[in-house]
């Protein structure tokens, strides 16, 4: 199953950092948030990623262009036509596709623009800052057991951001902007069946969670 990562937003809530680089490229422990997100999926054996770029997307592309080189032991032989010999590397077995999905495109539009890269199979989707302790195997099992078009993970914290209302049989009732009563806050790890792409034909410019799901 392929993993789609939305990494094109402006990151305005952390503008002191995001004015220099995309929010997913802000470092935690010396590595970008995006890298940590990918390591979560890689731990469960999912190593094919499609990253939806937008704001300062060239920084993400440059990171992956140099990633293999930076993770390898290398000999540069300038006496032999500048020959480069890679001795060993510790880079992950990732296949990463980076797609420019626009600067101001909403989430639904970004998914629509990568349709050809997804193919006709179900896929997982998260955000470039979606670091969480998620059991991906259990998430997929839960999705298959419930037979829905899409499955979304959530937690129940105290907070001030957008939340989701979950009703009977784990069905999403609505998304709201304020936390009132007992709600669940989206952690934004989603599994989406390809059939949901059809709903993007007319609503592709809209927010995926609010207008589509």
PyMOL CGO cylinders between C-alpha atoms (Angstrom):
from pymol import cmd
from pymol.cgo import CYLINDER

trace = [
    CYLINDER, 0.00, 0.00, 0.00, 1.34, 3.42, -0.94, 0.3, 1, 1, 1, 1, 1, 1,
    CYLINDER, 1.34, 3.42, -0.94, 1.59, 6.26, 1.56, 0.3, 1, 1, 1, 1, 1, 1,
    CYLINDER, 1.59, 6.26, 1.56, 0.56, 9.78, 0.57, 0.3, 1, 1, 1, 1, 1, 1,
    CYLINDER, 0.56, 9.78, 0.57, 1.97, 12.63, 2.64, 0.3, 1, 1, 1, 1, 1, 1,
    CYLINDER, 1.97, 12.63, 2.64, 0.57, 16.15, 2.39, 0.3, 1, 1, 1, 1, 1, 1,
    CYLINDER, 0.57, 16.15, 2.39, 3.54, 18.52, 2.70, 0.3, 1, 1, 1, 1, 1, 1,
    CYLINDER, 3.54, 18.52, 2.70, 2.51, 21.60, 0.74, 0.3, 1, 1, 1, 1, 1, 1,
    CYLINDER, 2.51, 21.60, 0.74, 0.94, 23.88, 3.35, 0.3, 1, 1, 1, 1, 1, 1,
    CYLINDER, 0.94, 23.88, 3.35, 2.29, 27.21, 4.56, 0.3, 1, 1, 1, 1, 1, 1,
    CYLINDER, 2.29, 27.21, 4.56, 2.69, 26.17, 8.20, 0.3, 1, 1, 1, 1, 1, 1,
    CYLINDER, 2.69, 26.17, 8.20, 1.45, 29.53, 9.51, 0.3, 1, 1, 1, 1, 1, 1,
    CYLINDER, 1.45, 29.53, 9.51, 1.09, 28.35, 13.12, 0.3, 1, 1, 1, 1, 1, 1,
    CYLINDER, 1.09, 28.35, 13.12, 4.86, 27.97, 13.32, 0.3, 1, 1, 1, 1, 1, 1,
    CYLINDER, 4.86, 27.97, 13.32, 5.82, 30.86, 11.05, 0.3, 1, 1, 1, 1, 1, 1,
    CYLINDER, 5.82, 30.86, 11.05, 9.02, 31.62, 12.97, 0.3, 1, 1, 1, 1, 1, 1,
    CYLINDER, 9.02, 31.62, 12.97, 10.41, 28.46, 11.37, 0.3, 1, 1, 1, 1, 1, 1,
    CYLINDER, 10.41, 28.46, 11.37, 8.24, 27.95, 8.29, 0.3, 1, 1, 1, 1, 1, 1,
    CYLINDER, 8.24, 27.95, 8.29, 9.23, 31.27, 6.71, 0.3, 1, 1, 1, 1, 1, 1,
    CYLINDER, 9.23, 31.27, 6.71, 12.57, 29.58, 6.00, 0.3, 1, 1, 1, 1, 1, 1,
    CYLINDER, 12.57, 29.58, 6.00, 11.44, 26.06, 5.06, 0.3, 1, 1, 1, 1, 1, 1,
    CYLINDER, 11.44, 26.06, 5.06, 8.28, 23.95, 4.80, 0.3, 1, 1, 1, 1, 1, 1,
    CYLINDER, 8.28, 23.95, 4.80, 6.88, 22.84, 8.14, 0.3, 1, 1, 1, 1, 1, 1,
    CYLINDER, 6.88, 22.84, 8.14, 7.61, 19.14, 7.42, 0.3, 1, 1, 1, 1, 1, 1,
    CYLINDER, 7.61, 19.14, 7.42, 11.29, 20.03, 7.04, 0.3, 1, 1, 1, 1, 1, 1,
    CYLINDER, 11.29, 20.03, 7.04, 11.60, 21.53, 10.53, 0.3, 1, 1, 1, 1, 1, 1,
    CYLINDER, 11.60, 21.53, 10.53, 14.03, 19.31, 12.41, 0.3, 1, 1, 1, 1, 1, 1,
    CYLINDER, 14.03, 19.31, 12.41, 13.45, 17.13, 15.45, 0.3, 1, 1, 1, 1, 1, 1,
    CYLINDER, 13.45, 17.13, 15.45, 16.60, 15.47, 16.75, 0.3, 1, 1, 1, 1, 1, 1,
    CYLINDER, 16.60, 15.47, 16.75, 18.55, 16.60, 13.70, 0.3, 1, 1, 1, 1, 1, 1,
    CYLINDER, 18.55, 16.60, 13.70, 16.14, 15.15, 11.11, 0.3, 1, 1, 1, 1, 1, 1,
    CYLINDER, 16.14, 15.15, 11.11, 13.05, 16.67, 9.43, 0.3, 1, 1, 1, 1, 1, 1,
    CYLINDER, 13.05, 16.67, 9.43, 9.59, 15.95, 10.82, 0.3, 1, 1, 1, 1, 1, 1,
    CYLINDER, 9.59, 15.95, 10.82, 8.79, 14.43, 7.42, 0.3, 1, 1, 1, 1, 1, 1,
    CYLINDER, 8.79, 14.43, 7.42, 11.57, 11.86, 7.89, 0.3, 1, 1, 1, 1, 1, 1,
    CYLINDER, 11.57, 11.86, 7.89, 10.15, 10.82, 11.26, 0.3, 1, 1, 1, 1, 1, 1,
    CYLINDER, 10.15, 10.82, 11.26, 6.68, 10.38, 9.72, 0.3, 1, 1, 1, 1, 1, 1,
    CYLINDER, 6.68, 10.38, 9.72, 8.12, 8.18, 6.98, 0.3, 1, 1, 1, 1, 1, 1,
    CYLINDER, 8.12, 8.18, 6.98, 10.03, 6.09, 9.53, 0.3, 1, 1, 1, 1, 1, 1,
    CYLINDER, 10.03, 6.09, 9.53, 6.74, 5.26, 11.24, 0.3, 1, 1, 1, 1, 1, 1,
    CYLINDER, 6.74, 5.26, 11.24, 5.34, 3.73, 8.07, 0.3, 1, 1, 1, 1, 1, 1,
    CYLINDER, 5.34, 3.73, 8.07, 8.67, 2.12, 7.16, 0.3, 1, 1, 1, 1, 1, 1,
    CYLINDER, 8.67, 2.12, 7.16, 8.71, 0.35, 10.52, 0.3, 1, 1, 1, 1, 1, 1,
    CYLINDER, 8.71, 0.35, 10.52, 5.55, -1.47, 9.42, 0.3, 1, 1, 1, 1, 1, 1,
    CYLINDER, 5.55, -1.47, 9.42, 6.94, -2.31, 5.99, 0.3, 1, 1, 1, 1, 1, 1,
    CYLINDER, 6.94, -2.31, 5.99, 5.43, 0.52, 3.95, 0.3, 1, 1, 1, 1, 1, 1,
    CYLINDER, 5.43, 0.52, 3.95, 8.25, 2.08, 1.94, 0.3, 1, 1, 1, 1, 1, 1,
    CYLINDER, 8.25, 2.08, 1.94, 6.61, 3.68, -1.10, 0.3, 1, 1, 1, 1, 1, 1,
    CYLINDER, 6.61, 3.68, -1.10, 5.73, 7.33, -0.59, 0.3, 1, 1, 1, 1, 1, 1,
    CYLINDER, 5.73, 7.33, -0.59, 4.05, 10.02, -2.65, 0.3, 1, 1, 1, 1, 1, 1,
    CYLINDER, 4.05, 10.02, -2.65, 4.73, 13.46, -1.19, 0.3, 1, 1, 1, 1, 1, 1,
    CYLINDER, 4.73, 13.46, -1.19, 2.45, 16.35, -2.18, 0.3, 1, 1, 1, 1, 1, 1,
    CYLINDER, 2.45, 16.35, -2.18, 4.71, 19.39, -2.34, 0.3, 1, 1, 1, 1, 1, 1,
    CYLINDER, 4.71, 19.39, -2.34, 3.72, 23.04, -2.47, 0.3, 1, 1, 1, 1, 1, 1,
    CYLINDER, 3.72, 23.04, -2.47, 5.23, 25.82, -0.36, 0.3, 1, 1, 1, 1, 1, 1,
    CYLINDER, 5.23, 25.82, -0.36, 9.02, 25.76, -0.79, 0.3, 1, 1, 1, 1, 1, 1,
    CYLINDER, 9.02, 25.76, -0.79, 8.75, 22.27, -2.22, 0.3, 1, 1, 1, 1, 1, 1,
    CYLINDER, 8.75, 22.27, -2.22, 12.22, 22.54, -3.73, 0.3, 1, 1, 1, 1, 1, 1,
    CYLINDER, 12.22, 22.54, -3.73, 13.69, 22.17, -0.22, 0.3, 1, 1, 1, 1, 1, 1,
    CYLINDER, 13.69, 22.17, -0.22, 12.01, 18.78, 0.15, 0.3, 1, 1, 1, 1, 1, 1,
    CYLINDER, 12.01, 18.78, 0.15, 13.24, 17.74, -3.31, 0.3, 1, 1, 1, 1, 1, 1,
    CYLINDER, 13.24, 17.74, -3.31, 16.80, 18.79, -2.49, 0.3, 1, 1, 1, 1, 1, 1,
    CYLINDER, 16.80, 18.79, -2.49, 16.72, 16.82, 0.76, 0.3, 1, 1, 1, 1, 1, 1,
    CYLINDER, 16.72, 16.82, 0.76, 15.85, 13.58, -0.99, 0.3, 1, 1, 1, 1, 1, 1,
    CYLINDER, 15.85, 13.58, -0.99, 18.16, 14.28, -3.93, 0.3, 1, 1, 1, 1, 1, 1,
    CYLINDER, 18.16, 14.28, -3.93, 21.09, 14.32, -1.51, 0.3, 1, 1, 1, 1, 1, 1,
    CYLINDER, 21.09, 14.32, -1.51, 19.76, 11.82, 1.04, 0.3, 1, 1, 1, 1, 1, 1,
    CYLINDER, 19.76, 11.82, 1.04, 21.42, 8.69, -0.36, 0.3, 1, 1, 1, 1, 1, 1,
    CYLINDER, 21.42, 8.69, -0.36, 24.73, 10.53, -0.67, 0.3, 1, 1, 1, 1, 1, 1,
    CYLINDER, 24.73, 10.53, -0.67, 24.58, 11.88, 2.87, 0.3, 1, 1, 1, 1, 1, 1,
    CYLINDER, 24.58, 11.88, 2.87, 23.84, 8.43, 4.30, 0.3, 1, 1, 1, 1, 1, 1,
    CYLINDER, 23.84, 8.43, 4.30, 26.72, 6.67, 2.53, 0.3, 1, 1, 1, 1, 1, 1,
    CYLINDER, 26.72, 6.67, 2.53, 30.47, 6.15, 2.91, 0.3, 1, 1, 1, 1, 1, 1,
    CYLINDER, 30.47, 6.15, 2.91, 32.04, 7.46, -0.30, 0.3, 1, 1, 1, 1, 1, 1,
    CYLINDER, 32.04, 7.46, -0.30, 35.41, 7.68, -2.03, 0.3, 1, 1, 1, 1, 1, 1,
    CYLINDER, 35.41, 7.68, -2.03, 35.97, 10.45, -4.56, 0.3, 1, 1, 1, 1, 1, 1,
    CYLINDER, 35.97, 10.45, -4.56, 38.82, 9.56, -6.92, 0.3, 1, 1, 1, 1, 1, 1,
    CYLINDER, 38.82, 9.56, -6.92, 39.81, 12.74, -8.71, 0.3, 1, 1, 1, 1, 1, 1,
    CYLINDER, 39.81, 12.74, -8.71, 42.69, 10.96, -10.47, 0.3, 1, 1, 1, 1, 1, 1,
    CYLINDER, 42.69, 10.96, -10.47, 40.24, 8.66, -12.28, 0.3, 1, 1, 1, 1, 1, 1,
    CYLINDER, 40.24, 8.66, -12.28, 37.87, 11.03, -14.07, 0.3, 1, 1, 1, 1, 1, 1,
    CYLINDER, 37.87, 11.03, -14.07, 36.31, 12.20, -10.79, 0.3, 1, 1, 1, 1, 1, 1,
    CYLINDER, 36.31, 12.20, -10.79, 35.07, 8.69, -10.07, 0.3, 1, 1, 1, 1, 1, 1,
    CYLINDER, 35.07, 8.69, -10.07, 32.74, 8.29, -7.10, 0.3, 1, 1, 1, 1, 1, 1,
    CYLINDER, 32.74, 8.29, -7.10, 32.66, 4.96, -5.26, 0.3, 1, 1, 1, 1, 1, 1,
    CYLINDER, 32.66, 4.96, -5.26, 29.88, 4.24, -2.75, 0.3, 1, 1, 1, 1, 1, 1,
    CYLINDER, 29.88, 4.24, -2.75, 31.10, 1.69, -0.23, 0.3, 1, 1, 1, 1, 1, 1,
    CYLINDER, 31.10, 1.69, -0.23, 28.02, 1.22, 1.90, 0.3, 1, 1, 1, 1, 1, 1,
    CYLINDER, 28.02, 1.22, 1.90, 24.99, 3.16, 3.00, 0.3, 1, 1, 1, 1, 1, 1,
    CYLINDER, 24.99, 3.16, 3.00, 22.35, 3.06, 5.69, 0.3, 1, 1, 1, 1, 1, 1,
    CYLINDER, 22.35, 3.06, 5.69, 19.59, 4.70, 3.68, 0.3, 1, 1, 1, 1, 1, 1,
    CYLINDER, 19.59, 4.70, 3.68, 16.14, 3.17, 3.97, 0.3, 1, 1, 1, 1, 1, 1,
    CYLINDER, 16.14, 3.17, 3.97, 14.69, 1.14, 1.07, 0.3, 1, 1, 1, 1, 1, 1,
    CYLINDER, 14.69, 1.14, 1.07, 12.30, 3.95, 0.19, 0.3, 1, 1, 1, 1, 1, 1,
    CYLINDER, 12.30, 3.95, 0.19, 10.73, 4.85, -3.13, 0.3, 1, 1, 1, 1, 1, 1,
    CYLINDER, 10.73, 4.85, -3.13, 9.79, 8.51, -2.94, 0.3, 1, 1, 1, 1, 1, 1,
    CYLINDER, 9.79, 8.51, -2.94, 7.76, 10.40, -5.55, 0.3, 1, 1, 1, 1, 1, 1,
    CYLINDER, 7.76, 10.40, -5.55, 7.67, 14.18, -5.09, 0.3, 1, 1, 1, 1, 1, 1,
    CYLINDER, 7.67, 14.18, -5.09, 4.80, 15.97, -6.83, 0.3, 1, 1, 1, 1, 1, 1,
    CYLINDER, 4.80, 15.97, -6.83, 4.26, 19.72, -7.11, 0.3, 1, 1, 1, 1, 1, 1,
    CYLINDER, 4.26, 19.72, -7.11, 0.57, 20.10, -6.21, 0.3, 1, 1, 1, 1, 1, 1,
    CYLINDER, 0.57, 20.10, -6.21, 0.45, 23.89, -6.06, 0.3, 1, 1, 1, 1, 1, 1,
    CYLINDER, 0.45, 23.89, -6.06, 1.03, 26.61, -3.50, 0.3, 1, 1, 1, 1, 1, 1,
    CYLINDER, 1.03, 26.61, -3.50, -2.53, 27.31, -2.34, 0.3, 1, 1, 1, 1, 1, 1,
    CYLINDER, -2.53, 27.31, -2.34, -4.23, 24.03, -3.29, 0.3, 1, 1, 1, 1, 1, 1,
    CYLINDER, -4.23, 24.03, -3.29, -6.57, 22.58, -0.67, 0.3, 1, 1, 1, 1, 1, 1,
    CYLINDER, -6.57, 22.58, -0.67, -6.08, 19.01, 0.54, 0.3, 1, 1, 1, 1, 1, 1,
    CYLINDER, -6.08, 19.01, 0.54, -8.72, 17.57, -1.77, 0.3, 1, 1, 1, 1, 1, 1,
    CYLINDER, -8.72, 17.57, -1.77, -7.04, 19.18, -4.75, 0.3, 1, 1, 1, 1, 1, 1,
    CYLINDER, -7.04, 19.18, -4.75, -3.64, 17.80, -3.78, 0.3, 1, 1, 1, 1, 1, 1,
    CYLINDER, -3.64, 17.80, -3.78, -5.02, 14.26, -3.66, 0.3, 1, 1, 1, 1, 1, 1,
    CYLINDER, -5.02, 14.26, -3.66, -6.69, 14.77, -7.03, 0.3, 1, 1, 1, 1, 1, 1,
    CYLINDER, -6.69, 14.77, -7.03, -3.41, 15.90, -8.60, 0.3, 1, 1, 1, 1, 1, 1,
    CYLINDER, -3.41, 15.90, -8.60, -1.58, 12.72, -7.58, 0.3, 1, 1, 1, 1, 1, 1,
    CYLINDER, -1.58, 12.72, -7.58, -4.28, 10.33, -8.78, 0.3, 1, 1, 1, 1, 1, 1,
    CYLINDER, -4.28, 10.33, -8.78, -2.09, 8.93, -11.58, 0.3, 1, 1, 1, 1, 1, 1,
    CYLINDER, -2.09, 8.93, -11.58, 0.68, 8.11, -9.10, 0.3, 1, 1, 1, 1, 1, 1,
    CYLINDER, 0.68, 8.11, -9.10, -1.64, 6.26, -6.72, 0.3, 1, 1, 1, 1, 1, 1,
    CYLINDER, -1.64, 6.26, -6.72, -3.05, 3.80, -9.22, 0.3, 1, 1, 1, 1, 1, 1,
    CYLINDER, -3.05, 3.80, -9.22, -6.21, 1.83, -8.50, 0.3, 1, 1, 1, 1, 1, 1,
    CYLINDER, -6.21, 1.83, -8.50, -5.41, 0.52, -5.04, 0.3, 1, 1, 1, 1, 1, 1,
    CYLINDER, -5.41, 0.52, -5.04, -6.30, 1.78, -1.54, 0.3, 1, 1, 1, 1, 1, 1,
    CYLINDER, -6.30, 1.78, -1.54, -3.70, 4.07, -0.02, 0.3, 1, 1, 1, 1, 1, 1,
    CYLINDER, -3.70, 4.07, -0.02, -2.81, 5.66, 3.29, 0.3, 1, 1, 1, 1, 1, 1,
    CYLINDER, -2.81, 5.66, 3.29, -2.59, 9.39, 3.79, 0.3, 1, 1, 1, 1, 1, 1,
    CYLINDER, -2.59, 9.39, 3.79, -1.20, 11.61, 6.50, 0.3, 1, 1, 1, 1, 1, 1,
    CYLINDER, -1.20, 11.61, 6.50, 0.30, 15.06, 6.91, 0.3, 1, 1, 1, 1, 1, 1,
    CYLINDER, 0.30, 15.06, 6.91, 3.95, 16.04, 6.85, 0.3, 1, 1, 1, 1, 1, 1,
    CYLINDER, 3.95, 16.04, 6.85, 3.79, 16.87, 10.56, 0.3, 1, 1, 1, 1, 1, 1,
    CYLINDER, 3.79, 16.87, 10.56, 1.74, 13.80, 11.53, 0.3, 1, 1, 1, 1, 1, 1,
    CYLINDER, 1.74, 13.80, 11.53, 4.14, 12.26, 14.05, 0.3, 1, 1, 1, 1, 1, 1,
    CYLINDER, 4.14, 12.26, 14.05, 2.17, 9.92, 16.31, 0.3, 1, 1, 1, 1, 1, 1,
    CYLINDER, 2.17, 9.92, 16.31, 2.35, 6.57, 18.07, 0.3, 1, 1, 1, 1, 1, 1,
    CYLINDER, 2.35, 6.57, 18.07, 0.10, 4.68, 15.63, 0.3, 1, 1, 1, 1, 1, 1,
    CYLINDER, 0.10, 4.68, 15.63, -0.02, 0.92, 15.16, 0.3, 1, 1, 1, 1, 1, 1,
    CYLINDER, -0.02, 0.92, 15.16, -0.35, 0.88, 11.38, 0.3, 1, 1, 1, 1, 1, 1,
    CYLINDER, -0.35, 0.88, 11.38, -1.07, -2.86, 11.24, 0.3, 1, 1, 1, 1, 1, 1,
    CYLINDER, -1.07, -2.86, 11.24, -3.96, -2.46, 13.66, 0.3, 1, 1, 1, 1, 1, 1,
    CYLINDER, -3.96, -2.46, 13.66, -5.20, 0.57, 11.73, 0.3, 1, 1, 1, 1, 1, 1,
    CYLINDER, -5.20, 0.57, 11.73, -5.39, -1.41, 8.50, 0.3, 1, 1, 1, 1, 1, 1,
    CYLINDER, -5.39, -1.41, 8.50, -7.07, -4.31, 10.30, 0.3, 1, 1, 1, 1, 1, 1,
    CYLINDER, -7.07, -4.31, 10.30, -9.65, -1.93, 11.78, 0.3, 1, 1, 1, 1, 1, 1,
    CYLINDER, -9.65, -1.93, 11.78, -10.31, -0.41, 8.38, 0.3, 1, 1, 1, 1, 1, 1,
    CYLINDER, -10.31, -0.41, 8.38, -10.88, -3.79, 6.77, 0.3, 1, 1, 1, 1, 1, 1,
    CYLINDER, -10.88, -3.79, 6.77, -13.14, -4.95, 9.60, 0.3, 1, 1, 1, 1, 1, 1,
    CYLINDER, -13.14, -4.95, 9.60, -15.45, -1.95, 9.33, 0.3, 1, 1, 1, 1, 1, 1,
    CYLINDER, -15.45, -1.95, 9.33, -15.76, -1.81, 5.54, 0.3, 1, 1, 1, 1, 1, 1,
    CYLINDER, -15.76, -1.81, 5.54, -15.89, 1.98, 5.23, 0.3, 1, 1, 1, 1, 1, 1,
    CYLINDER, -15.89, 1.98, 5.23, -14.62, 4.12, 2.36, 0.3, 1, 1, 1, 1, 1, 1,
    CYLINDER, -14.62, 4.12, 2.36, -12.11, 5.81, 4.65, 0.3, 1, 1, 1, 1, 1, 1,
    CYLINDER, -12.11, 5.81, 4.65, -10.73, 5.35, 8.16, 0.3, 1, 1, 1, 1, 1, 1,
    CYLINDER, -10.73, 5.35, 8.16, -9.33, 8.19, 10.24, 0.3, 1, 1, 1, 1, 1, 1,
    CYLINDER, -9.33, 8.19, 10.24, -7.39, 8.00, 13.51, 0.3, 1, 1, 1, 1, 1, 1,
    CYLINDER, -7.39, 8.00, 13.51, -8.25, 10.30, 16.41, 0.3, 1, 1, 1, 1, 1, 1,
    CYLINDER, -8.25, 10.30, 16.41, -7.35, 11.04, 20.02, 0.3, 1, 1, 1, 1, 1, 1,
    CYLINDER, -7.35, 11.04, 20.02, -9.28, 12.75, 22.82, 0.3, 1, 1, 1, 1, 1, 1,
    CYLINDER, -9.28, 12.75, 22.82, -7.12, 15.56, 24.23, 0.3, 1, 1, 1, 1, 1, 1,
    CYLINDER, -7.12, 15.56, 24.23, -7.84, 18.95, 25.62, 0.3, 1, 1, 1, 1, 1, 1,
    CYLINDER, -7.84, 18.95, 25.62, -7.06, 21.40, 22.84, 0.3, 1, 1, 1, 1, 1, 1,
    CYLINDER, -7.06, 21.40, 22.84, -7.97, 24.45, 20.82, 0.3, 1, 1, 1, 1, 1, 1,
    CYLINDER, -7.97, 24.45, 20.82, -7.78, 23.20, 17.23, 0.3, 1, 1, 1, 1, 1, 1,
    CYLINDER, -7.78, 23.20, 17.23, -10.24, 21.58, 14.85, 0.3, 1, 1, 1, 1, 1, 1,
    CYLINDER, -10.24, 21.58, 14.85, -11.91, 18.41, 16.12, 0.3, 1, 1, 1, 1, 1, 1,
    CYLINDER, -11.91, 18.41, 16.12, -14.15, 15.62, 14.83, 0.3, 1, 1, 1, 1, 1, 1,
    CYLINDER, -14.15, 15.62, 14.83, -17.39, 14.21, 16.19, 0.3, 1, 1, 1, 1, 1, 1,
    CYLINDER, -17.39, 14.21, 16.19, -17.48, 10.38, 16.14, 0.3, 1, 1, 1, 1, 1, 1,
    CYLINDER, -17.48, 10.38, 16.14, -20.90, 8.73, 16.36, 0.3, 1, 1, 1, 1, 1, 1,
    CYLINDER, -20.90, 8.73, 16.36, -22.14, 5.18, 16.57, 0.3, 1, 1, 1, 1, 1, 1,
    CYLINDER, -22.14, 5.18, 16.57, -20.18, 2.41, 14.86, 0.3, 1, 1, 1, 1, 1, 1,
    CYLINDER, -20.18, 2.41, 14.86, -17.13, 4.70, 14.64, 0.3, 1, 1, 1, 1, 1, 1,
    CYLINDER, -17.13, 4.70, 14.64, -18.67, 6.82, 11.87, 0.3, 1, 1, 1, 1, 1, 1,
    CYLINDER, -18.67, 6.82, 11.87, -17.52, 10.43, 11.49, 0.3, 1, 1, 1, 1, 1, 1,
    CYLINDER, -17.52, 10.43, 11.49, -20.46, 12.81, 11.99, 0.3, 1, 1, 1, 1, 1, 1,
    CYLINDER, -20.46, 12.81, 11.99, -18.83, 16.19, 11.44, 0.3, 1, 1, 1, 1, 1, 1,
    CYLINDER, -18.83, 16.19, 11.44, -15.72, 18.34, 11.67, 0.3, 1, 1, 1, 1, 1, 1,
    CYLINDER, -15.72, 18.34, 11.67, -15.87, 21.49, 13.81, 0.3, 1, 1, 1, 1, 1, 1,
    CYLINDER, -15.87, 21.49, 13.81, -13.52, 24.31, 14.64, 0.3, 1, 1, 1, 1, 1, 1,
    CYLINDER, -13.52, 24.31, 14.64, -13.94, 24.48, 18.42, 0.3, 1, 1, 1, 1, 1, 1,
    CYLINDER, -13.94, 24.48, 18.42, -13.91, 21.84, 21.13, 0.3, 1, 1, 1, 1, 1, 1,
    CYLINDER, -13.91, 21.84, 21.13, -17.28, 21.72, 22.90, 0.3, 1, 1, 1, 1, 1, 1,
    CYLINDER, -17.28, 21.72, 22.90, -18.16, 18.75, 25.11, 0.3, 1, 1, 1, 1, 1, 1,
    CYLINDER, -18.16, 18.75, 25.11, -16.56, 15.37, 24.37, 0.3, 1, 1, 1, 1, 1, 1,
    CYLINDER, -16.56, 15.37, 24.37, -14.94, 15.33, 20.95, 0.3, 1, 1, 1, 1, 1, 1,
    CYLINDER, -14.94, 15.33, 20.95, -12.10, 13.52, 19.25, 0.3, 1, 1, 1, 1, 1, 1,
    CYLINDER, -12.10, 13.52, 19.25, -9.18, 15.39, 17.69, 0.3, 1, 1, 1, 1, 1, 1,
    CYLINDER, -9.18, 15.39, 17.69, -8.05, 14.09, 14.33, 0.3, 1, 1, 1, 1, 1, 1,
    CYLINDER, -8.05, 14.09, 14.33, -4.50, 12.68, 14.27, 0.3, 1, 1, 1, 1, 1, 1,
    CYLINDER, -4.50, 12.68, 14.27, -4.78, 12.65, 10.47, 0.3, 1, 1, 1, 1, 1, 1,
    CYLINDER, -4.78, 12.65, 10.47, -3.60, 9.13, 9.69, 0.3, 1, 1, 1, 1, 1, 1,
    CYLINDER, -3.60, 9.13, 9.69, -6.11, 8.07, 7.05, 0.3, 1, 1, 1, 1, 1, 1,
    CYLINDER, -6.11, 8.07, 7.05, -6.70, 5.02, 4.92, 0.3, 1, 1, 1, 1, 1, 1,
    CYLINDER, -6.70, 5.02, 4.92, -8.64, 5.95, 1.80, 0.3, 1, 1, 1, 1, 1, 1,
    CYLINDER, -8.64, 5.95, 1.80, -10.10, 3.67, -0.85, 0.3, 1, 1, 1, 1, 1, 1,
    CYLINDER, -10.10, 3.67, -0.85, -9.69, 4.74, -4.47, 0.3, 1, 1, 1, 1, 1, 1,
    CYLINDER, -9.69, 4.74, -4.47, -13.47, 5.09, -4.83, 0.3, 1, 1, 1, 1, 1, 1,
    CYLINDER, -13.47, 5.09, -4.83, -13.25, 8.27, -2.76, 0.3, 1, 1, 1, 1, 1, 1,
    CYLINDER, -13.25, 8.27, -2.76, -11.35, 9.94, -5.60, 0.3, 1, 1, 1, 1, 1, 1,
    CYLINDER, -11.35, 9.94, -5.60, -14.60, 10.15, -7.55, 0.3, 1, 1, 1, 1, 1, 1,
    CYLINDER, -14.60, 10.15, -7.55, -15.93, 12.63, -5.01, 0.3, 1, 1, 1, 1, 1, 1,
    CYLINDER, -15.93, 12.63, -5.01, -13.04, 14.96, -5.84, 0.3, 1, 1, 1, 1, 1, 1,
    CYLINDER, -13.04, 14.96, -5.84, -14.24, 15.55, -9.40, 0.3, 1, 1, 1, 1, 1, 1,
    CYLINDER, -14.24, 15.55, -9.40, -16.46, 18.41, -8.33, 0.3, 1, 1, 1, 1, 1, 1,
    CYLINDER, -16.46, 18.41, -8.33, -14.95, 19.19, -4.94, 0.3, 1, 1, 1, 1, 1, 1,
    CYLINDER, -14.95, 19.19, -4.94, -11.24, 18.88, -5.75, 0.3, 1, 1, 1, 1, 1, 1,
    CYLINDER, -11.24, 18.88, -5.75, -10.47, 22.40, -4.57, 0.3, 1, 1, 1, 1, 1, 1,
    CYLINDER, -10.47, 22.40, -4.57, -11.94, 21.83, -1.13, 0.3, 1, 1, 1, 1, 1, 1,
    CYLINDER, -11.94, 21.83, -1.13, -10.60, 20.58, 2.20, 0.3, 1, 1, 1, 1, 1, 1,
    CYLINDER, -10.60, 20.58, 2.20, -10.60, 16.79, 2.12, 0.3, 1, 1, 1, 1, 1, 1,
    CYLINDER, -10.60, 16.79, 2.12, -11.83, 16.28, 5.69, 0.3, 1, 1, 1, 1, 1, 1,
    CYLINDER, -11.83, 16.28, 5.69, -14.48, 18.99, 5.87, 0.3, 1, 1, 1, 1, 1, 1,
    CYLINDER, -14.48, 18.99, 5.87, -16.07, 18.79, 2.42, 0.3, 1, 1, 1, 1, 1, 1,
    CYLINDER, -16.07, 18.79, 2.42, -15.36, 15.25, 1.24, 0.3, 1, 1, 1, 1, 1, 1,
    CYLINDER, -15.36, 15.25, 1.24, -15.17, 12.88, 4.21, 0.3, 1, 1, 1, 1, 1, 1,
]
cmd.load_cgo(trace, "trace")
